[in-house]
Amino acid sequence: MGQKSAPMGFEQVYVLGLGANGRPQGARFAILRDSIVSAAMDMNCRVLIRQPTKVCAVASKLPVGHVFGMGKVVTLFLPNIRRELYVAILAAERLAALQDNLRVAGALLRTIH
């Protein structure tokens, strides 16, 4: 079941990983489903859910992924992507996580004192 429309970036699920040959693979999915996340984790892929707008801006360049099968047992098709895009998405995600951790730490310091 392919996805024709692309919803807002905040609602999308991004799946990134390395294929058997070491080439980066990635796709975006419009709907968050347990079966998609489970299949991605079985493929040793990183699943990005509810990412900040900066990450969504970079990850929106990913092609739309395809889900084969129904129910709980599905297979994902993740096309090969450029290594530069793979690295850029992971770098944006790490930066967003670091900024979020600093924001939380600052809030904790303000509430303790």
VENTALIN-V870879 format. One record per backbone hydrogen bond with DSSP energy under -1.0 kcal/mol. CO is the residue of the C=O (numbers start at 1). NH is the residue of the N-H. E is the energy in kcal/mol with one decimal. If there is no record, write none. Layout:
co: [CO	CO]
nh: [NH	NH]
e: [E	E]
This chain:
co: [1	8	9	13	14	15	16	17	19	23	24	25	27	28	29	33	34	35	36	37	38	39	40	41	46	48	52	53	54	55	56	58	59	63	66	68	75	77	79	82	83	84	85	86	87	88	89	90	91	92	93	94	95	96	97	98	99	100	101	102	103	104	105	106	107	108	109]
nh: [67	11	12	29	48	27	46	25	22	19	81	17	15	65	13	37	38	39	40	41	42	43	45	44	16	14	56	57	58	59	60	61	62	28	77	75	68	66	26	86	87	88	89	90	91	92	93	94	95	96	97	98	99	100	101	102	103	104	105	106	107	108	109	110	111	112	113]
e: [-1.2	-1.2	-1.3	-3.0	-3.4	-2.0	-3.7	-3.4	-1.8	-3.2	-2.3	-2.3	-2.8	-2.4	-3.0	-2.0	-2.9	-2.3	-2.3	-2.4	-2.1	-1.2	-2.3	-1.5	-2.7	-2.5	-2.3	-2.3	-1.2	-3.1	-1.7	-1.4	-1.9	-2.0	-2.5	-3.0	-3.3	-1.3	-2.1	-2.0	-2.7	-2.3	-2.4	-2.0	-2.4	-2.3	-2.4	-2.4	-2.4	-2.3	-2.2	-2.4	-2.5	-2.1	-2.4	-2.3	-2.1	-2.4	-2.5	-2.4	-2.0	-2.2	-2.2	-1.8	-1.7	-1.9	-1.7]
